Amino acid sequence: MEELLAPIAGFFQSLGLPEPIVHWGHPTMMGIVVFVMGSYAGVKGWQGRLATDEEDGNKKRAAHAQVVPWMFLFIVLGYTGGVLSLVMQEQPIFESPHFWSGTAVIGLLATNAVLSLSNFWGETSFRSAHAYIGSSALVLLVVHTLLGLKLGLSF
C-alpha cells in the first residue's frame, strides 16, 4: 500500500510543508471534527430520539442530519490524510492500531449512513440500531484519538 501512495505523498512532500504540520496537522484537524462535530451530532441525535415534544424532536433530528454527512466526509478525508501523513513520515500503515480503529469507525459510520438513507426500512429496530452504532462509533473515535496520540508521540 505504501508503494501505491508514495507518489501522492511525494507530491505533498514537494510542497515543503513544515514537519510539525505533517506530523500534527492530521490530529489537530481531526480533533476538531471528532470533538466538535461528533459531540454535536451525538447530542442532537439523542436529543431528537428522546424528545417528548414532536416538533422539538424533529428540530433536533434535523440538526443531527445536517451535520452528520459533513462529519462523515471530513472523517473520510481525514483518514486519507492520516494515511498519507504516515507514508510521508515513512511509517508503516497496517501495523498501527490507530489505522485499524479508524477503519472500523468508517465502517460503523458507513453502516449508519446506509441505515439512514434507507429510512431505516421503516423499522424502529433499525432506527435504534442506528443510535447505538453511532454512539459506538463516537466512543471508538475517543479510543482512536488516544491511539493516535500514542502513535504521534512514538516517532
C-alpha atoms as one frame of an Amber mdcrd trajectory, in Angstrom:
protein
   0.000   0.000   0.000   2.816   2.393   0.883   4.266   1.929  -2.617   0.956
   2.909  -4.218   0.667   6.024  -2.086   4.316   7.082  -2.369   3.792   9.272
  -5.485   0.942  11.175  -3.814   2.943  11.532  -0.600   5.897  12.685  -2.709
   3.782  15.439  -4.206   2.831  16.708  -0.757   6.433  16.447   0.417   7.496
  18.572  -2.577   5.322  21.391  -1.220   7.810  21.853   1.605   5.277  21.565
   4.397   6.862  22.115   7.811   7.433  18.899   9.768   5.028  19.893  12.594
   2.236  20.293  10.016   2.978  16.884   8.503   3.247  15.278  11.938   0.449
  17.027  13.859  -1.821  18.500  11.150  -3.981  15.388  10.854  -4.603  15.022
  14.598  -5.329  18.719  15.027  -7.889  18.881  12.239  -9.445  15.543  13.118
  -9.661  16.522  16.777 -11.887  19.411  15.729 -14.055  17.135  13.601 -14.322
  14.415  16.237 -14.858  16.507  19.333 -16.838  19.447  17.911 -18.867  17.882
  15.119 -19.017  14.425  16.674 -20.245  15.595  20.064 -22.773  17.942  18.425
 -24.060  15.168  16.159 -24.310  12.689  19.017 -26.054  15.092  21.372 -28.547
  16.275  18.739 -29.252  12.715  17.648 -30.008  11.562  21.173 -31.983  14.715
  21.981 -34.106  14.086  18.906 -34.570  10.467  19.812 -35.534  11.156  23.434
 -37.624  14.277  22.854 -41.149  14.110  24.198 -42.305  17.050  22.079 -42.643
  16.001  18.425 -41.734  19.412  16.995 -38.658  19.709  19.221 -37.617  16.164
  18.323 -37.945  16.917  14.619 -35.750  20.026  15.000 -33.059  18.088  16.861
 -33.112  15.256  14.325 -32.870  17.805  11.511 -29.845  19.430  13.181 -28.287
  15.973  13.525 -29.000  15.194   9.872 -27.413  18.471   8.729 -24.051  17.921
  10.424 -23.553  14.161  10.098 -22.927  13.965   6.328 -20.273  16.673   6.637
 -18.707  14.943   9.615 -18.582  11.665   7.685 -16.999  13.386   4.686 -14.380
  15.092   6.861 -13.589  11.829   8.649 -13.085  10.008   5.333 -10.891  12.851
   4.044  -9.013  12.922   7.352  -8.496   9.170   7.166  -6.924   9.650   3.753
  -4.778  12.493   5.057  -3.675  10.442   8.043  -2.611   7.544   5.848  -0.692
   9.915   3.565   0.932  11.501   6.611   2.184   8.077   7.713   3.585   7.424
   4.238   5.258  10.846   4.181   6.885  10.068   7.526   7.939   6.619   6.304
   5.858   4.847   8.927   4.111   1.513   8.332   0.380   1.814   7.801  -1.049
  -1.588   8.686   0.907  -2.074  11.921  -0.902   0.733  13.694  -3.941   0.114
  15.926  -4.795   3.731  15.100  -5.194   2.774  11.423  -7.413  -0.187  12.279
  -9.593   1.760  14.714 -10.052   4.467  12.051 -11.022   1.823   9.537 -13.567
   0.401  11.984 -15.034   3.867  12.624 -15.538   4.443   8.907 -17.224   1.034
   8.673 -19.587   1.893  11.536 -20.387   5.313  10.105 -20.945   3.865   6.621
 -23.321   1.302   8.120 -25.198   4.128   9.802 -25.333   6.064   6.546 -26.934
   3.078   4.811 -29.467   2.724   7.619 -30.326   6.414   7.486 -30.508   6.634
   3.690 -32.816   3.615   3.658 -35.079   5.481   6.094 -34.409   2.549   8.425
 -36.511   0.345   6.154 -39.451   1.637   8.162 -38.385  -0.362  11.213 -37.936
   1.088  14.693 -35.341  -1.596  15.411 -33.106  -0.228  12.638 -33.576   3.297
  13.994 -32.493   2.019  17.418 -29.523   0.215  15.883 -28.566   3.495  14.179
 -28.479   5.290  17.538 -26.319   2.654  19.204 -23.989   2.171  16.231 -23.462
   5.932  16.061 -22.769   6.112  19.785 -20.352   3.191  19.476 -18.576   4.997
  16.646 -18.173   8.087  18.836 -16.758   6.034  21.711 -14.413   4.289  19.288
 -13.340   7.716  17.995 -12.210   8.624  21.524 -10.191   5.389  21.695  -8.915
   6.153  18.174  -7.784   9.585  19.388  -5.830   8.064  22.275  -4.216   5.527
  19.940  -3.319   8.351  17.572  -1.750  10.398  20.336   0.328   7.387  21.342
   1.318   6.864  17.718   2.199  10.513  17.177   4.396  10.615  20.262   6.191
   7.410  19.256   8.083   8.917  16.302
